Amino acid sequence: MSATPVVALVGRPNVGKSALFNRIVGHDIAIVSDEAGTTRDRHFGRAEWQGRQFFLVDTGGITDDRRAPLDAAIRRQVETAIDEADLLLMVVDAAAGVHPIDHRVAEILRQSGKPFLVVANKVDRPTDTSWYEFFALGAGDPIPVSALNGKQSGDLLDTLVSRIPEAPAEPADALRVAVIGRPNVGKSSFVNRLLGEERLVVSAEAGTTRDAIDATLRYHGRDIVFVDTAGLRRQSKVEEGIEFYSALRTRRAIERADLCCLLIDATEGLHNQDLKIAALAWEAGRGLIVVVNKWDLYAKDDKSAPHFERECRDKAPYLAFVPFLFTSALTGQRVSRVLEVIMDVAAERTKRIATSEVNDRLGELVARLQPPQAAGREVRLMYATQVDVAPPTFAVFGNHPDLVQEHYVRYLHNGFREAWGFHGNPVRIVLRRKAA
């Protein structure tokens, strides 16, 4: 499993970076305006071309006025984008011609040592040769495109995917665990306690960890690779470039992981932001464990842990399928138990159920409760089979899969879980039409 590459759009204001972003990503996320400087912070979205996925990042325009507070902030954000990106697209305005700032941007990119492409935007007519003058930047062959009508955007994407890196494959048996959560809940202290050494920087200042850092531990003959990620804040708080990229790194870490340990602060309880982070992992099909850290500071009695779990599960019903551990990274309380739970959840993640057993269970569930019938049409479910693992996925075949209601799919889901567990993992059910 490898991290999705990052491609960043950079350039002076009003050259059409946001319009090109929207063209490539496929929908209007960034605000597009004729007013220079509309994009003041960053937007990012996932794009795919020729089977290669990448994150595309839109940045604010670089100007020459270093004294203006807003321009200085944009410059910091762009510098962060350059540091983080695997490939940079320098967007220029073919209709306006070469601008002195274009030369400055090209020089900044050359000095960074990062690969970059010059994209001449606003070449709306095939006969337009105005973009030729951008050869003067000395930054390779410009690629003419029109973000407005999409002309030659395919050629740009062909070149782009040929230049983004193929990340090296992980060892086949390595288990990747992303340690996720809000800032300052003790993620680095937790990983350090597991590793038995001060391998990660720990500080009382929120947001100390800005990079996603890998650390490997061998447990019961298997390599477990822990990724300690920067904390995810609420999106409205993600205003500076570093915070933005911390959020992007966390999402990339979740993608690279087999399962995630969500750390929450016992003294603060389960926040909405914790739920959003958990949902990112769950919806991505990753295994999930909730680690309640700082349990030594929680005022408790013998019923505190079940009560804490119940309150969390009331906020998100799928947490009923997720193991909870109550730990203290500071004292080491129950931290080593996490390794056992990780191995259990990983085993559940790859468990396969024989088709005969799946069909028997489907028959029991349908006999207990028939699927709701549609007016004038009989809805029948004939058979089912497990089609994938990690996460466990089942295909259920019927005559009218489109008429099976969502609440009945949940009923099947709960029935499958009741039989086979899959603790700590999402279970997916896909409905398919039985071939005639």
C-alpha positions in Angstrom: 0.0 0.0 0.0 1.5 3.3 -1.0 0.7 7.0 -0.4 -1.3 8.8 -3.1 1.0 11.4 -4.8 0.4 15.1 -4.4 0.4 17.5 -7.3 0.3 21.2 -6.5 -0.8 24.1 -8.8 1.3 27.2 -8.4 1.7 30.6 -10.2 0.9 34.2 -10.0 -2.7 35.4 -9.4 -5.5 35.1 -11.9 -3.8 32.7 -14.4 -6.6 30.2 -14.0 -5.2 27.8 -11.4 -8.6 27.3 -9.7 -10.4 26.8 -13.1 -7.8 24.2 -14.0 -8.2 22.5 -10.6 -11.9 22.2 -11.2 -11.4 20.9 -14.7 -9.0 18.1 -13.5 -10.9 17.2 -10.3 -14.1 17.2 -12.2 -16.4 19.4 -10.1 -16.4 22.9 -8.8 -14.7 22.8 -5.4 -12.5 25.9 -5.8 -14.1 29.3 -6.2 -13.4 30.7 -9.7 -13.5 34.5 -10.2 -12.1 37.1 -12.5 -10.9 39.0 -9.4 -7.2 38.4 -8.7 -6.4 36.7 -5.5 -9.7 34.8 -5.0 -7.9 31.7 -3.8 -6.4 32.7 -0.4 -5.9 29.3 1.1 -5.7 25.9 -0.3 -8.2 23.4 -1.7 -7.5 19.8 -2.5 -9.3 17.1 -4.2 -8.7 13.6 -5.5 -8.2 13.0 -9.2 -7.6 10.0 -11.4 -6.2 9.5 -14.8 -5.3 6.2 -16.6 -5.8 4.3 -13.3 -3.4 6.6 -11.4 -4.8 8.5 -8.5 -3.4 11.7 -7.1 -4.3 14.6 -4.8 -4.5 17.9 -6.6 -3.8 21.0 -4.5 -4.8 24.5 -5.5 -2.8 27.4 -4.0 -3.1 31.2 -3.8 -1.3 33.4 -6.4 2.3 34.5 -5.8 2.9 38.2 -6.0 5.9 40.5 -5.5 4.6 42.4 -2.6 6.2 40.6 0.4 5.0 43.4 2.8 1.3 42.8 2.4 0.2 40.4 5.2 -2.1 38.4 2.9 0.5 38.1 0.2 3.1 37.0 2.8 0.6 34.3 4.1 0.0 33.1 0.5 3.7 32.9 -0.1 4.1 30.7 3.0 1.4 28.4 1.9 2.9 28.1 -1.6 6.3 27.3 0.0 4.7 24.6 2.0 3.0 23.3 -1.2 6.3 23.1 -2.9 7.8 21.2 0.0 5.0 18.7 0.2 4.3 18.1 -3.5 5.6 15.2 -5.6 5.0 17.2 -8.8 4.3 20.9 -9.4 2.3 22.5 -12.2 3.4 26.1 -12.8 0.3 27.7 -14.4 0.8 30.7 -16.7 -1.6 32.9 -18.6 -1.0 32.5 -22.4 -3.5 35.3 -23.2 -1.5 37.8 -21.1 2.0 36.6 -22.1 5.1 36.3 -20.0 5.0 38.3 -16.8 8.0 39.2 -14.6 6.5 37.2 -11.7 6.4 34.1 -14.0 10.2 34.3 -14.2 10.4 34.6 -10.4 8.1 31.6 -9.9 10.1 29.5 -12.3 13.3 30.4 -10.4 11.6 29.4 -7.1 10.7 26.1 -8.5 14.1 25.4 -10.0 15.7 26.2 -6.6 13.3 23.8 -4.9 14.7 20.9 -6.9 11.2 19.5 -7.3 10.0 18.3 -10.7 7.6 20.8 -12.4 5.7 21.3 -15.6 4.9 24.7 -17.2 1.1 24.8 -18.1 0.1 27.6 -20.5 -3.6 28.1 -19.7 -6.2 30.1 -21.7 -5.1 28.6 -25.1 -8.7 28.4 -26.2 -8.2 28.0 -29.9 -6.1 25.3 -31.7 -4.5 27.9 -33.9 -3.3 30.0 -31.0 0.5 30.1 -30.8 0.8 32.8 -28.1 2.0 30.1 -25.6 5.3 29.7 -27.6 6.8 32.7 -25.8 6.9 30.7 -22.5 9.8 28.8 -23.8 11.7 31.9 -22.7 11.3 30.8 -19.1 13.9 28.1 -19.7 11.7 25.5 -17.9 11.1 23.0 -20.6 8.3 22.7 -23.1 5.2 24.5 -22.1 1.9 22.4 -22.2 -0.9 24.4 -23.8 -4.4 23.9 -22.3 -7.7 25.5 -21.9 -9.2 25.1 -18.4 -12.3 26.9 -19.8 -13.2 24.3 -22.5 -10.9 21.4 -21.6 -8.9 21.4 -24.8 -5.6 19.4 -24.5 -6.2 18.7 -20.8 -5.9 15.0 -21.7 -2.3 15.6 -23.0 -1.5 17.5 -19.7 -2.8 14.6 -17.7 -0.9 12.0 -19.7 2.3 13.9 -19.0 1.4 14.4 -15.3 0.8 10.7 -14.6 4.1 9.8 -16.3 5.9 12.2 -13.9 4.4 11.3 -10.5 6.3 8.7 -8.6 5.4 5.1 -8.1 5.9 4.6 -4.4 7.8 1.5 -3.3 5.7 -1.4 -2.3 5.5 -2.3 1.4 6.7 -5.8 2.6 4.0 -8.2 1.8 3.4 -9.3 5.4 3.8 -5.9 7.0 0.8 -4.6 8.9 0.4 -0.8 8.6 -1.3 0.9 11.6 -2.1 4.7 11.4 -2.3 6.4 14.7 -4.9 9.1 14.1 -6.8 11.7 16.2 -7.0 15.4 17.1 -3.9 17.4 18.0 -2.5 16.9 21.5 -4.4 13.7 22.5 -1.1 11.9 23.1 -0.5 10.1 19.8 3.3 10.5 19.8 3.5 9.5 23.5 1.4 6.4 22.8 3.6 5.3 19.9 6.8 6.0 22.0 5.4 3.8 24.8 4.7 1.0 22.4 8.1 1.2 20.9 9.8 1.5 24.3 11.9 4.5 23.3 11.6 8.2 22.7 11.5 7.8 18.9 9.0 10.6 18.3 9.1 14.2 19.5 6.6 14.7 22.4 5.5 18.2 23.5 2.7 19.7 25.4 2.2 22.1 22.5 -0.6 21.0 20.3 0.4 20.1 16.8 4.0 19.2 17.4 3.9 16.4 14.9 3.6 17.8 11.4 4.8 14.9 9.4 3.5 11.3 9.2 6.3 9.3 10.7 6.8 5.5 10.3 8.2 3.3 13.0 8.4 -0.5 12.9 7.8 -3.0 15.7 8.1 -6.8 15.4 5.4 -8.6 17.3 4.7 -12.4 17.3 6.8 -12.7 14.1 5.1 -9.9 12.2 6.2 -6.4 11.3 3.8 -3.7 12.5 4.5 -0.3 10.9 3.1 2.5 13.0 2.4 5.8 11.4 2.2 8.7 13.9 0.2 11.4 12.1 -0.4 15.1 12.6 -3.7 15.8 14.3 -6.8 16.7 12.3 -8.4 20.0 13.4 -11.8 21.2 12.4 -11.7 22.4 8.8 -12.5 26.0 9.7 -9.3 26.0 11.9 -7.2 24.8 9.0 -6.0 28.2 8.0 -2.2 28.0 7.7 -0.4 25.9 5.1 1.2 23.7 7.7 -2.2 22.8 9.3 -3.7 22.2 5.8 -0.9 19.8 4.9 -1.1 18.0 8.2 -4.8 17.2 7.4 -3.7 16.0 3.9 -1.0 13.8 5.4 -3.5 12.2 7.8 -5.7 11.3 5.0 -2.8 9.8 3.1 -1.7 7.9 6.2 -5.2 6.4 6.5 -5.0 5.4 2.8 -1.7 3.6 3.4 -2.9 1.8 6.5 -4.5 -1.6 7.0 -6.1 -0.4 10.2 -6.2 2.8 12.4 -6.0 3.4 16.1 -8.1 6.5 16.9 -6.8 8.1 20.0 -9.2 10.2 22.0 -8.6 12.2 25.2 -10.5 10.6 28.2 -10.7 13.9 30.0 -12.4 15.6 27.0 -14.7 12.8 25.8 -15.6 12.0 22.2 -15.7 15.2 20.1 -17.5 15.7 16.8 -14.1 16.0 15.2 -13.1 12.6 16.6 -16.2 11.2 15.0 -15.2 12.7 11.6 -11.7 11.2 11.8 -13.2 7.8 12.7 -15.6 8.1 9.8 -12.7 8.8 7.4 -11.0 5.5 8.4 -14.3 3.5 8.5 -15.5 4.7 5.1 -12.1 4.0 3.6 -12.6 0.4 4.6 -9.9 0.3 7.3 -9.9 -1.6 10.5 -10.5 0.6 13.5 -9.7 0.5 17.2 -10.6 3.3 19.6 -7.9 4.0 22.2 -9.1 6.2 25.1 -5.8 7.8 26.3 -5.2 9.6 29.6 -7.5 7.2 31.4 -5.3 7.7 34.5 -6.6 11.3 34.7 -10.3 10.4 34.3 -12.5 10.5 37.4 -14.0 7.0 37.4 -15.6 4.1 39.3 -16.0 0.4 38.3 -18.7 1.3 35.7 -16.9 4.2 34.1 -15.4 2.3 31.1 -18.8 0.7 30.0 -20.5 4.1 30.5 -17.9 5.9 28.4 -18.2 3.3 25.6 -22.0 3.5 25.6 -21.9 7.3 25.3 -19.6 7.0 22.3 -21.7 4.3 20.6 -24.8 6.4 21.0 -23.1 9.1 18.9 -22.1 6.7 16.1 -23.8 3.3 16.0 -21.0 1.6 14.0 -18.7 2.0 17.0 -20.7 -0.9 18.4 -18.5 -3.1 16.2 -15.2 -1.4 17.2 -13.0 -2.4 20.2 -12.3 0.2 22.9 -9.2 0.2 25.0 -8.6 2.5 28.0 -4.9 3.4 28.3 -2.4 5.8 29.7 0.6 6.6 27.5 2.1 8.4 30.5 2.0 5.4 32.9 1.9 2.6 30.4 -1.4 1.3 31.6 -2.8 -1.3 29.1 -0.7 0.1 26.2 0.8 -3.2 25.4 -2.7 -4.7 25.2 -3.2 -2.7 22.0 -0.8 -5.0 20.1 -3.0 -8.0 20.9 -6.1 -6.2 19.7 -4.4 -5.0 16.5 -3.5 -8.6 15.7 -7.1 -9.7 16.4 -8.6 -7.0 14.2 -6.1 -7.7 11.4 -7.1 -11.4 11.5 -10.8 -10.5 11.4 -10.1 -8.3 8.4 -8.9 -11.1 6.2 -11.3 -13.8 7.4 -13.1 -15.8 4.6 -16.4 -17.5 5.0 -17.3 -20.5 2.8 -20.0 -19.8 0.3 -22.2 -22.7 1.6 -22.1 -21.1 5.1 -22.9 -17.7 3.7 -25.9 -19.1 1.8 -27.1 -21.0 4.9 -27.0 -17.7 6.9 -28.8 -15.8 4.2 -31.5 -18.4 4.1 -31.9 -18.2 7.9 -32.2 -14.4 7.8 -34.7 -14.4 4.9 -36.8 -17.1 6.6 -36.9 -14.9 9.7 -37.7 -11.7 7.8 -38.6 -11.4 4.2 -37.4 -8.4 2.2 -40.2 -5.8 1.9 -42.1 -6.3 -1.3 -42.6 -3.6 -3.9 -46.0 -2.8 -5.4 -46.7 -5.4 -8.1 -43.2 -7.0 -7.9 -42.0 -9.8 -5.8 -38.5 -9.1 -4.3 -36.5 -12.3 -3.8 -32.9 -12.9 -2.6 -31.5 -16.2 -4.0 -27.9 -16.6 -2.8 -24.8 -14.8 -1.5 -21.1 -15.2 -1.4 -18.1 -13.4 0.1 -16.3 -11.6 -2.8 -13.5 -9.9 -1.0 -11.6 -9.3 2.3 -10.0 -6.2 3.8 -12.7 -5.1 4.3 -15.0 -8.2 4.2 -17.4 -7.8 1.3 -20.4 -9.9 0.4 -22.4 -10.0 -2.8 -26.1 -10.8 -2.4 -27.9 -11.8 -5.6 -31.6 -11.3 -6.2 -34.2 -10.6 -8.9 -34.7 -6.9 -8.1 -31.6 -5.6 -6.2 -32.6 -2.0 -6.8 -35.8 -2.5 -4.8 -34.1 -3.9 -1.6 -34.5 -1.1 1.0 -31.6 0.2 3.0 -33.0 -0.9 6.3 -33.1 -4.5 5.1 -29.5 -4.3 4.0 -28.7 -3.2 7.5 -30.6 -6.2 8.8 -28.5 -8.5 6.6 -25.3 -6.7 7.7 -26.2 -7.2 11.4 -27.1 -10.9 10.8 -23.8 -11.5 9.1 -21.9 -9.9 11.9 -23.9 -11.9 14.5 -22.6 -15.0 12.8 -19.0 -14.2 12.0 -18.0 -11.1 14.0 -15.5 -9.2 11.8 -14.9 -7.1 15.0 -13.2 -3.8 14.3 -13.8 -3.9 10.6 -16.5 -2.4 8.3 -18.5 -5.1 6.5 -19.8 -4.2 3.0 -22.8 -5.7 1.2 -23.3 -5.2 -2.5 -26.6 -6.2 -4.1 -26.4 -7.8 -7.6 -29.0 -9.0 -10.1 -29.1 -12.7 -10.6 -28.2 -13.5 -14.2 -31.2 -14.9 -16.1 
